[in-house]
Amino acid sequence: MDFYALNPNTLINIAEILTSQKDDKNYEVLANRILSVALSGKIEESQVVKAVVNLKKVSEPDDVIRFISETFLKYPSLANNATLFEKRATAKMDLAKNVLIQAEIFKVPLKQKQGLGKCADSY
């Protein structure tokens, strides 16, 4: 199927449906591909927010952060969008939580954990 022939709004809706199937990695890969095609063209602000929500379901926090940052560069008119800033901040907090969880899992000594806390705070 040629995803470039479809309307970006339609592609985002398809990706949203695919992300509801959380147990299947193939759907996640396809949803990511569809989202990247949908966002390669001109798109409405609400659709970008919707795409970020779907991306968060199927990707790691650093992917969401990178995507939003790239969106700000590609679409300067969205650089003041409060919802996108909020989603990026939430993804950064999720990334920081992951750092602290990993430190707990691997029984990192207290002195090193304090250093990780500073690292996590930078997100």
Helices and strands as residue ranges (DSSP letters): G 3-5, H 8-19, H 25-38, H 45-58, H 61-74, G 76-78, H 82-105, H 110-121
